[in-house]
């Protein structure tokens, strides 16, 4: 009977999905929730259009990253190392590590605040619990077990859809404003749009998804990179396409729900300034009730437990591949000391920042600036890699994905340029 139950659990659809689902959910980390909440609180329904536009662009870039990992059997950093001059990878990896550490600081601070709201325990104590718990899980639990835990945590995003059942939603007006917003494109609106696209299409997601495709490949007995054996090419690319596009859809529809939930509660009540995810949850309590507050808060903790490992792991993959070290969550700690050390140091620095003069919101701001600096050229590199026959063999990406990738470059380039303009 136990074996039967175990076998049935292994066949559960949630356990068969790949890196796309976890990557998508990690994009809605606590700092992302804060950004989407601010968009809804400040501009109401007029920021809903950003998610339908971001979805295909994000999915196209992530599908290229996934394909690069599965086809070559190497992560994104390892491919950049072989195809471009050394300074390209060095520049990207250093900025990625800095941005990820700052983002981790903002995320664990938000998780500590929310945990204090729910339990009444000190936020700094709860932050430390989350930090050390995350490190222990990543370092000491093998990937094939740890990834199952992460996949079940993705269900926490459903909390944001559930919030909408606790409040009144004018669905006709929602549909209209999604496709035809009543928005003045002033500096405030531009800043929020920059934030939304910047938190949706983020460099750490690129590295994570490519490397997790490699992890999943190694977890299957006899599996090899598609450039070495193309027999499984058709089925694997179909899996990647389905996994990535559904994962990014799940991510973007959740972001849409967060904007919508805060638009129909906070915005209509003239609560227009939200700095953290915890503030959004707190503001919901008197407006939408205790149940809505709890749903929103639990969602923050759930996605934080996914987002922090992805942030730390993506930086560890990038630096380890750049240095030629063993990298992967399936390795034992003694066999990949450098890889696990990067994970531990990144998360611990995020904790240390809580006790420094740097505020979590300032850390998040600088993380967004750095991500803006590296996202655009990194996407250009990804498009070039995914288009090169010398890298991808016969599995280069098609013209539609390439076109969407270039549109993402243009949109993110314009957003980044606006971020540095005064006013």
C-alpha positions in Angstrom: 0.0 0.0 0.0 2.8 2.5 0.9 4.6 1.7 -2.4 1.3 2.2 -4.3 0.8 5.6 -2.7 4.4 6.6 -3.3 4.1 5.6 -7.0 0.8 7.5 -7.4 2.4 10.6 -5.9 5.3 10.4 -8.3 2.8 10.4 -11.2 1.0 13.6 -9.9 1.0 16.3 -12.6 2.5 18.8 -10.2 5.6 16.6 -9.7 6.1 16.1 -13.4 6.3 19.8 -14.3 9.8 21.2 -14.8 11.8 24.3 -13.9 9.3 26.7 -15.6 6.8 26.5 -12.8 9.3 27.2 -10.0 10.9 29.9 -12.0 7.6 31.6 -12.7 6.5 31.5 -9.1 9.9 32.8 -7.9 9.3 35.8 -10.0 6.4 36.7 -7.7 8.7 37.0 -4.7 7.9 39.4 -1.8 9.7 42.3 -3.5 7.7 41.6 -6.7 4.5 41.5 -4.6 5.4 44.9 -3.2 5.9 46.3 -6.7 2.6 44.9 -8.0 0.8 46.0 -4.9 2.1 49.6 -5.4 0.9 49.5 -9.1 -2.6 48.5 -8.0 -2.8 50.9 -5.0 -1.4 53.9 -6.9 -3.1 53.5 -10.3 -6.0 51.1 -9.7 -7.1 49.1 -12.7 -5.0 51.2 -15.1 -1.9 49.0 -14.6 -3.5 45.7 -15.4 -2.4 45.9 -19.1 1.2 45.4 -18.1 0.8 41.7 -17.4 -0.7 40.7 -20.8 2.1 42.5 -22.5 4.8 41.1 -20.2 3.7 37.5 -20.4 4.8 36.5 -24.0 8.0 38.5 -23.7 8.9 36.9 -20.4 7.9 33.4 -21.6 10.0 33.8 -24.8 13.2 34.8 -23.0 12.7 32.0 -20.4 12.0 29.4 -23.0 15.3 30.3 -24.7 17.2 29.9 -21.4 15.5 26.5 -20.8 16.3 25.3 -24.3 20.0 26.4 -24.0 20.3 24.4 -20.8 18.7 21.2 -22.1 20.3 21.3 -25.5 23.9 22.0 -24.4 23.8 20.3 -21.0 25.4 23.4 -19.5 24.0 26.4 -17.6 23.8 29.9 -19.0 27.1 31.1 -17.5 29.0 28.1 -18.9 27.7 28.8 -22.4 28.5 32.5 -22.1 32.0 31.5 -21.0 32.7 29.5 -24.1 31.0 31.8 -26.6 32.0 35.3 -25.5 35.0 37.2 -24.3 35.8 36.7 -20.5 34.9 40.3 -19.5 31.2 39.7 -20.6 30.7 36.9 -18.1 32.8 38.6 -15.4 30.7 41.8 -15.6 27.4 39.9 -15.6 28.2 37.6 -12.7 29.5 40.3 -10.4 26.5 42.5 -10.9 24.1 39.5 -10.7 25.6 38.5 -7.3 25.3 42.0 -5.9 21.7 42.5 -7.2 20.6 39.0 -5.9 22.0 39.7 -2.4 20.2 43.0 -2.2 17.0 41.4 -3.4 17.4 38.6 -0.9 17.7 41.2 1.9 14.5 42.8 0.8 12.7 39.5 0.6 13.7 38.1 3.9 12.9 41.4 5.6 9.4 41.2 4.1 9.0 37.6 5.2 10.1 38.5 8.8 7.6 41.4 8.9 4.7 39.2 7.7 5.6 36.4 10.1 5.5 38.9 12.9 2.1 40.1 11.8 0.8 36.5 11.8 2.5 35.0 14.9 3.4 38.1 17.0 7.0 36.9 17.2 9.9 39.3 16.7 10.5 40.0 13.0 14.3 39.7 13.3 13.9 36.3 14.9 11.6 35.1 12.2 13.9 36.5 9.5 16.8 34.5 11.0 14.6 31.3 11.1 13.8 31.7 7.4 17.4 32.4 6.4 18.9 29.4 8.2 16.0 27.2 7.2 16.6 28.1 3.5 20.3 27.4 3.8 19.8 24.0 5.5 17.3 22.9 2.8 19.4 23.9 -0.1 22.7 22.6 1.2 21.6 19.3 2.9 18.6 18.2 1.0 19.3 16.6 -2.5 17.8 18.4 -5.4 15.3 15.6 -6.4 13.7 15.9 -2.9 14.0 19.6 -2.5 12.5 20.4 -5.8 9.3 18.5 -4.9 9.0 20.7 -1.8 9.3 23.8 -4.0 6.7 22.6 -6.5 4.1 22.1 -3.7 4.9 25.6 -2.4 3.9 27.0 -5.8 0.3 26.4 -4.7 0.7 29.4 -2.3 0.2 31.7 -5.3 -3.5 30.6 -5.4 -4.0 32.7 -2.3 -4.0 35.8 -4.5 -6.8 34.5 -6.6 -8.7 33.6 -3.5 -8.4 37.2 -2.2 -10.7 38.2 -5.1 -13.5 36.1 -3.7 -13.5 38.1 -0.5 -14.0 41.5 -2.2 -16.3 43.1 -4.8 -14.7 43.1 -8.3 -16.3 45.1 -11.2 -15.4 42.5 -13.8 -16.8 44.5 -16.7 -14.7 47.5 -15.9 -11.7 45.2 -15.3 -11.9 43.7 -18.7 -12.3 47.2 -20.3 -9.3 48.8 -18.5 -7.1 45.8 -19.1 -7.2 46.5 -22.8 -7.9 50.2 -22.7 -6.4 51.9 -19.6 -7.2 55.5 -18.7 -3.7 56.4 -17.9 -1.6 59.6 -18.1 2.0 58.6 -18.9 3.6 61.0 -16.5 6.8 60.4 -14.5 5.0 58.6 -11.7 3.3 56.2 -14.1 6.5 55.6 -16.0 8.4 54.8 -12.8 5.8 52.2 -11.8 5.8 50.7 -15.3 9.6 50.4 -15.1 9.3 48.7 -11.7 6.7 46.2 -13.0 8.6 45.2 -16.1 11.9 45.2 -14.1 10.6 42.8 -11.5 8.9 40.6 -14.1 11.8 40.0 -16.5 14.8 39.6 -14.1 18.3 38.2 -14.9 18.3 35.8 -11.9 15.5 33.9 -13.5 17.5 33.4 -16.7 20.4 31.6 -14.9 18.1 29.6 -12.7 16.0 28.1 -15.4 18.9 27.1 -17.7 20.7 25.4 -14.8 17.6 23.6 -13.5 17.1 22.1 -17.0 20.6 20.7 -16.6 19.7 19.4 -13.1 16.6 17.7 -14.4 18.5 16.1 -17.2 21.1 14.7 -14.8 18.2 13.3 -12.7 17.1 11.0 -15.6 19.2 7.9 -16.1 20.8 7.8 -19.5 19.8 11.4 -20.4 22.4 13.4 -22.3 22.5 16.9 -23.9 20.4 17.1 -27.1 23.5 18.2 -29.1 25.0 14.8 -28.3 21.8 12.7 -28.9 18.9 14.3 -30.6 16.5 11.3 -30.4 14.6 12.9 -27.5 14.6 16.4 -29.0 11.0 16.5 -30.1 9.5 15.4 -26.8 11.9 17.4 -24.7 11.4 20.7 -26.6 7.6 20.1 -26.4 7.9 19.6 -22.6 10.0 22.8 -22.3 7.6 24.8 -24.4 4.6 23.6 -22.3 6.4 23.9 -18.9 7.8 27.4 -19.6 4.7 29.0 -21.1 2.4 27.6 -18.5 4.8 28.5 -15.7 5.1 32.1 -16.9 1.4 32.3 -17.4 0.9 31.2 -13.8 3.3 33.8 -12.7 1.8 36.6 -14.7 -1.8 35.8 -14.0 -0.9 35.9 -10.3 0.8 39.3 -10.7 -2.4 40.4 -12.5 -4.5 39.2 -9.5 -2.2 41.1 -7.0 -2.6 44.3 -9.0 -6.4 43.8 -9.2 -6.8 42.9 -5.5 -5.0 46.0 -4.4 -6.7 48.1 -7.0 -10.2 47.2 -5.8 -9.3 47.5 -2.1 -6.5 49.9 -1.4 -6.9 52.3 -4.4 -10.6 52.8 -4.0 -10.0 53.6 -0.3 -7.3 56.2 -1.2 -4.4 54.0 0.1 -2.0 54.7 -2.6 1.5 54.4 -1.1 2.8 50.8 -0.5 6.5 50.3 0.2 6.6 46.6 1.2 4.5 43.4 0.7 3.9 43.4 4.5 2.4 47.0 4.2 0.0 45.7 1.5 -1.1 42.8 3.7 -1.6 45.1 6.7 -3.6 47.7 4.6 -5.9 45.0 3.4 -6.9 43.9 6.9 -9.3 46.8 7.7 -10.6 47.1 4.1 -11.1 43.5 3.0 -11.2 41.6 6.3 -9.1 39.2 8.3 -9.5 36.3 5.8 -8.2 38.4 2.9 -5.3 39.6 5.1 -4.3 36.0 6.0 -4.5 34.8 2.4 -2.3 37.7 1.2 0.2 37.2 4.1 0.5 33.4 3.7 1.1 33.9 0.0 4.0 36.2 0.8 5.6 33.6 3.0 5.1 30.8 0.5 6.6 32.6 -2.5 9.4 33.9 -0.3 10.4 30.4 0.5 10.7 29.8 -3.3 12.1 33.2 -4.3 15.0 33.3 -1.8 16.5 29.9 -2.8 16.1 30.8 -6.5 17.9 34.1 -6.0 20.8 32.5 -4.0 20.9 29.5 -6.3 21.0 31.5 -9.6 24.1 33.4 -8.4 25.8 30.2 -7.2 25.3 28.6 -10.6 26.6 31.6 -12.4 29.8 32.1 -10.4 30.5 28.3 -10.1 30.1 27.8 -13.8 32.3 30.9 -14.5 35.0 29.5 -12.1 34.7 25.9 -13.4 33.6 24.6 -10.0 31.1 21.7 -9.4 27.6 23.2 -9.3 24.3 21.6 -8.6 21.9 21.0 -5.8 22.3 17.2 -6.2 25.9 17.4 -5.1 26.8 16.6 -1.5 28.2 19.7 0.3 31.8 18.3 0.4 31.7 17.8 -3.3 30.6 21.3 -4.2 32.0 23.5 -1.5 32.3 26.6 -3.6 28.7 26.3 -5.0 27.1 25.9 -1.5 29.3 28.5 0.0 28.0 31.1 -2.5 24.4 30.2 -1.5 25.1 30.5 2.2 27.1 33.7 1.9 24.4 35.4 -0.3 21.6 34.5 2.1 23.6 35.4 5.2 24.5 38.8 3.7 20.8 39.3 3.1 20.3 38.8 6.9 23.3 41.0 7.8 21.8 43.9 5.8 18.8 43.8 8.2 21.1 45.1 10.9 23.0 47.6 8.7 22.2 51.3 7.9 20.9 50.0 4.5 17.1 49.8 4.6 15.4 46.8 2.8 13.6 49.2 0.5 16.9 50.9 -0.4 18.4 47.4 -1.1 15.4 46.6 -3.3 15.9 49.9 -5.2 19.6 49.2 -5.9 18.8 45.7 -6.9 16.3 47.0 -9.5 18.9 49.4 -10.8 21.5 46.7 -11.2 19.0 44.3 -12.8 18.1 47.1 -15.2 21.7 47.5 -16.1 22.4 43.8 -16.9 19.0 42.6 -18.2 19.1 44.2 -21.6 22.6 43.2 -22.7 22.1 39.8 -21.1 18.9 39.2 -23.2 20.9 40.1 -26.3 23.5 37.5 -25.3 20.8 34.9 -24.7 19.2 35.6 -28.1 22.6 35.2 -29.8 23.3 31.9 -28.0 19.9 30.5 -28.8 20.4 31.4 -32.5 23.9 30.0 -32.9 24.1 26.7 -34.6 27.6 26.3 -33.2 26.0 26.2 -29.7 22.5 24.8 -30.4 23.1 22.5 -33.4 19.8 21.9 -35.1 17.9 23.1 -32.1 18.1 26.9 -32.6 15.0 28.8 -31.7 12.4 29.8 -34.2 11.8 33.3 -35.6 8.7 34.0 -33.5 10.6 33.4 -30.2 13.5 35.5 -31.6 11.2 38.3 -32.5 9.5 38.3 -29.0 13.0 38.2 -27.5 14.0 41.4 -29.4 10.7 43.1 -28.4 11.6 42.2 -24.8 15.0 43.9 -25.3 13.4 47.0 -26.7 10.7 47.2 -23.9 13.3 46.6 -21.2 15.8 48.9 -22.8 13.2 51.7 -22.9 12.2 51.0 -19.3 15.8 51.0 -18.1 16.6 54.3 -20.0 13.5 55.8 -18.3 14.7 54.7 -14.9 17.9 56.8 -15.3 16.1 59.9 -16.6 15.3 62.6 -14.1 11.8 63.7 -13.4 
